[in-house]
Amino acid sequence: MSAPRVLSFKPHLRAQGTGDAPFRPVLAAEELPPGSMRRVTVGDLDVLLAHTTEGIVAVDDRCPHMSAPLSIGLLEGCVVQCPLHEGRFDLCSGDPVRMPTTGGLDPDGVYHPTWSPAGLPPKTDPPGLKAEARRLTRVRRFRYYPVRIVDDTIEIALPADPTRSDAREGADSASD
């Protein structure tokens, strides 16, 4: 059986601090079958590993809207749906496919109003601070962690944590 493919990403979407970061083994490749997602945690960093139709990808396990864990959302092809506000995000391109129900600014600064899922009453957006906060909340594009597969083990390039003096010493193994 051949090793799974690794998804390539646009260089400008590379996660900060991963340019010269060491690769760390995080999961046996067999533990991430096609169409699945897993959270791996190293130190205080939670990473979403997803086996999309285009290959394996690693991004922060946080919705680019309000930081909900995407690993408990739904994966269809390359698109992951957030469990909190039903936003849909393309793991292959980094872009939103459908803005969250709360609306807001897309990565290019275009405003999208609130919306309601089919069968639910229309969402109202009364004026006030909450409406202003929603109007100014920007959905970000994903930032990617470089991935490689060595000896049937998925490895991710992870930056050192500058806030810890041990620079992630002892955090070399990932846990779910």
N, C-alpha and C positions, 0 to 999 in steps of 0.2 A: 504494500500500500504506500502511495506517495505522500509526502508531507503536505499539509494544507498550505495554501497560498497565503501570503501576507499582503494586505491591502496597501497600495502606495497612496501617498497624500501630497498635496501641494506644499512645497518647502516653507512658504510663509505661514502655514498653519501648524508648524511644529511647536510642541509645548516648550515653554520657556525653560531654559536650563538643561535641555537634553542634547545640545550640540556635541558635547564631549562626555556626556554621562555614560557611566558603565551600564552594560546590560545585566539584568538580574533575572534569574530563573523564577518564574511565578506559577506555572501550571503545566502539567503534562498535557500535550496536544490532544490526547484521546479524551481528556476531561472537558473539551470544548467542541462537541460535535457541530456540524453545520446547522445553522439556524438557532444556535443557543447563545446565551450571554451569561457571564459570570462576573462577580465583583471580586477583585483581589485587593488586599490591603497591605501596604508596606509602610511601616511607621504610621504617620497620620494621613497618608495619601490613599484614597480609594479610587481604583481604576476600573473602568468597565472594559472587559474583554468581550468582543462580539465576533462570532463567526458568521459573517454576512455571505451573501451569494458571490461577492467579489473577493473575499478573503478575510483574514483575521485582522482586526483593528483594535487599538487601545486608545481610549479617551478618558477624561475625568468621569467618574461615575456620578455626575451631577447634571441635571437638566440645565441647558444654557439659558433658561429663563429664570427659574426660582430655586435651582439646586436640588430638586428632588432626585432620589436615586433612580437612574435609568435602568439599572440592572433588574428592577422588579417591574419594568414596563413590558411592552410587547415589541418583538422584532419581526418585521416582514421584509425579507430581502435585505436591503441596506438601510431601511427606515425603522427607527426606534420611536415608539410612542411613550411619552411621559405619563406616568400613572396619576399625576396631580392635576394638570390643567389640559390634558389631551393634545398638547403640542406634538408635532411629528417632525423628526429631524433626520436628515440623510447622513448616515455615517460614512458614506463613500465620498461625498462632496464637502461636508461640514455645514451645509446650509439648512435652514428651516424649510420644511415641505408644507406644514400647516402651522400657523401661529397658535399659541395657547388661547384658551377660551377667554383669558383676561385681556387679550389684545396687547398693544404696546408697539414699540419700535422694532423693526426687523434689523438685521446687521447693517443694512445700508441706510438706516435712519428713516425709513418710510413707516408712517403710522398705520396700524391696523386696529379697527374697533373691536370691542368685545363681541363674542358670538356664543351661541348656545348649541349643544349637540342636538341632532335630530330627535324630535319627540319631547323635548323639554321647552318650557316657556322661554320667550326671549329674555336675555339678560339685560337688566337695566344698569345704567352707569350714572348714578346720581352725582351731581357736582360735589366737589370737596377735595380734601387732601388725598383720599384713597384714589379717586379718579385721576387726580394730577399725577400721583405716583405711578399708576398703571400707564398713563399716557407717556411718561418719561422712562419707563423700564425698557431697556434694550435687550433683545435676545442676541446672544453672541454666537459666533461660529465655533464649532468644535476646535480644540487644539489637540494635536495628536502626539502620542508617545511612540517613538520608533519600536518596531516589533521585529523579532527574528525567531526562527525555530532551529534549535540545535539539539541533535540527538533526541528528537521527539519531545522536546521541552520548549514551551513558549517562554521567550525572554523579552523583557521590556527595558528600554533605556530610561532610567529614572534619575532626575536631578538629585543632588545632595540637598539635604534640608539645612539651610543656613541658620535656622533658629535653634538647632540642636547641636551641642558641642560634640556629640559622638558621631555626627554626620551619618546617621542611620546605621551605625555599628550595631550589630546584633539584629538588625531588621532585614537581613538578607533573605529570609524565607517569608513567603506570603502566606496569609491566612484568609479564609473566607469569612 
